[in-house]
Amino acid sequence: MTAPSRTLGIAFSDGDRTSHVAGAVLRADGTLDGLGFETCTVGGTDATDAVIALFDRLGRADVRHVAVAGIAPAWFNLLDLRRVHEAVDRPAYAVSYESSPGLEPALREAFDGDALADRLDIYRDVPPRVRVDRASADSDEDGSETSESRVPASRAPLFVRAAGIDTGEAAEAVRGLVREGFRRPEPLRVAALAASAHREASGGE
C-alpha cells in the first residue's frame, strides 16, 4: 500500500497547563494542503475530544487517514484511538518511535483512584503495537552485518497502533509517509512543527 492521497497528521506541543494540538493535511507527494489547531489540558482527559474537534473543524472530506503522534500526549492525556476512528470514520493510527514495556507502570506511578482507573480503561483497550522496520537491522546496503545500534536514525524502526485498518496496511501506509532522510512520517513531522509554533505564538502557556 502506498501513502494515502491525503493524510491528517496530528501532534501536540505542551505548555505549563495547555497542550497545543496541530493538524497538518499532507498530500501523498508531501505537499502541505491544510492546517488546523485545537487545545487540550496537560494531564487531563480531553485529548481525544480535541482530536475529533480538530478533524471536524477542518471539514476535509478528502482526508483518507488520520495519524497521531503517540497515544499519551499532554502528560498522559490518553488518546482513545478506537473512538477517534469511529468519530471521524477514517482509519486512525498512532505512531511512536521507541520500544517500550508499556505505559501501565508509569500510569500507576503518576495517578491513583478514579484518575488512574479512567486511564487504565482507555489504555487497556488501545490496539496492540506492531513494529515497522524501514531497513534490515542486521545488514548494511552492501550486505555486511551490522548491529541495530549502527542503524541510522532515519532507518530505525517505528511502532504503530491502528484502528479501522489492518495493522499491515497501516504499517505500509506509514512507510510511504516517511521521506528519505527523516524518521517521522511527514504529516507528523509537519504537525509537530506547527504545534510548537502555535504554542510559542500563544505565549507558551
N, C-alpha and C positions, 0 to 999 in steps of 0.2 A: 504494500500500500504506500503510495506517495503522500506527500503532505496534503491536507485538505485545501480546497480553494481559498478559504478564509478561516483563520483560527483566532479566537479571542483569548489572549494571554492575560492572566490576572496575577498581580504581585502586590505586596504590602510593604510599606515603609513606616516604622514605628516612631512616634514621638513619645513624650512622657505619659500622656493619657490617651492619645488618639493615634490610631493607625490609619495611614492614608492608603487607600486602595486605588490602583490604576488598572484599567483595562485597555489593552492595545490590540486592535484588529489588524492582522497582517495577512496579506495575500501569500499564496504559495511561493511566489518569487522573492518574498522578503520585504515587499513594499508596504510601508505603513499606510493603513487605509481608515483609521479612526481611533479616537481616544475617548475614554470616559473615566470619571472619578467618583469615588464614594469614600466614606469613612466608617470605621468601626472602633470599638473600645479595646484598648490594650488590657488584656486579662479578662475580657468579657466573654459573652456568648453570642455575639451578633455578627460574626464574620460571614456565616452562611447567608444570612439575610442581606448583608452588604453586597455579596457577590451576585445574588439574584437581582437585587435592586439595580446594580450597575448594568447587568445584561438588559434588563427591561428598559432602562433609561436610554441606552444606546439605540434600541429599536432596530437592530440589524438582523433582518430575516436571512441574510446571505451568510451569516456565520455558520459554519458546519460543525466545529468542535470548540470546546471550552477547555483550556488548560490553566491550571492554577499552580502556584509555586508552593508546594508542600501542603500539608493538612493541618498544621498547627501554627498559623501565623499569629502575630499580635499577642505574644506570650500565652500560648495555649488557648487561643480563641478558636477552638477546633472547627474545622470545616466538615459539614455533613455532605460528603461527595454524592451520595445517592440522592439526597434531597435536591442538590444543585441540578443533577441530571434530570430528575423528574420535573422540576420547576421550569427549566429552560428548554426541555425537550430536545436536548442535544447530547451527544457523547461528552462526558466530562472526565478529565483525568488530572491527577496531581503528580508532579514531578519533583523528585528530591535527588540529592547529589552525593550523599554519604550512606554507607551501610549503617545499620542501627539495630540494637537489640529490641527496640520498641519503645513507645512513649510511656507505658504504664508506670514504670518506676519513677520517672520524672513527675508524672501527674500526681502520684501518691505523695511525693515529697513536697509538692507545691500547694496542694489543695486537700481539703477534708470535707466531710459532711456532704450536703447536697451539691456543693460546687464540684466535688470530686465525682460523685455518682453521676451527675449530668454529663460530665466529660467522658467518663468511662463508657457510658451508654453509647455515645457517639463514636468513640474510638474503637470499641469492640465491634461496631457494625461497618467500619470502613472496609473497602475491598482490600484483598491482600496485595502486598508489594511484589513486583516482579523486577528482576534485574534486566537492564537493557544494555548490552555490550555494543560499543561502537568500533572496537578493534580487538584483536586477539590479545589476551594478556600474557601469552607465553611465546609469542614470536614477533620479530620485527618485520619490516616490509621485505627484507632480504631473506626471511625465513629463519634467522638465527634466534635462539631462545633468549628471552629477557624476563625479568621479574615484573610483577604488577606495579611495584613502586617506580619503575622506569617508564611506565606508560605516560605519555604527555597528558596534561590535564584535559586538553581538548579531545582526547580519546578515552578518558576514564569512563567507567560505566555510569549510567543513570539508573534511577529506580522509579517505577511508575505504578500507581494505583488507578484503576479505571472503573467507571460506572457507565452502563449503557453502550458498551463496546467491548468486544473481545480483547483480552489483555494483549494477545499477539498483534492484533490490528492497532491497538493503542501504541504498542512499542514501535511498530513500523512507522506510524504517524510521527511519533516523537523523533525518531531518527531522521525523518525527512525534514523536520523543522530546525535541525541544528546546522548552522552554516559552518563551512570549513574554517578551522582555526579557533572556534568557540566551543564551549562546553554546553551552555544553556540553550534550549530551544529559543529561536529568535523572538517569538511572541512574548516569552517570559523575560528575556533579556531587555527588550524594549520597555515592557511594562514595569520592570524594576527601576529603570532609569526614570520613567515618567512618575512613578510613585515617590521616588526620592525627591525629584524636582518639585512635585506638588507639596510635599511636606515642608521643604525649605521655603517655598513661596508662601506657605501658610504660617510661617513663623516657627516651624519646628516643634509645635506643641504636641 
